[in-house]
Amino acid sequence: MPDQLLHLPVIQRILARDKATPGALLPILHAIQHDIGYIPDAAVPEIAHALNLSLAEVRGVISFYHDFRTTPPARHTLRLCRAESCQSRGAEALAAQLREQLALDDHGTSADGAISLRPVYCLGACACSPALELDGQVHARLTPERLRALVNGCREDAAC
């Protein structure tokens, strides 16, 4: 938590700027995540106090929206498609491979901070499934070998 206190000036600046905006909670959360990279625990009581909300209300909104992060982001984000077309072409086996290789669940971040894994339910690459998106770039017709190489490249901080 002491490291999170370093973010208080950023949080307080955003709150001072946006707290009077109608429906301010979501814009404030987005601004904090944009500026800091995630929503630190230290932000919750500050937001609650500024907007006259309970801690539970603020935490409830953060946990409801899956794009809000409460931990620092990984260097790379891997979004594996879990839709029907990709499932029929082996996405479940690839997901299991990722979970084992990275030692995490479907919404986790590797212990080395290199990769966050997020499921997605269609990347629009159904004709060349299975597919994933790595740092915004779609990779299709994945094989276990190609997936392993992509993950290893990210862990070595090579261009993925």
Protein Blocks (a to p, Z undefined) as FASTA:
>chain_A
ZZmmmmmmmmmmmmmmmmmpghklmmmmmmmmmmnopacfklmmmmmmmnopafklmmmm
mmmpmkbccbdcdfbdcdddfbfklmmnopmmmmmmmmmmnopafkbccfklmaccddde
behimmmcccddeehiacehiafklmmmmmmmmmnopaZZ
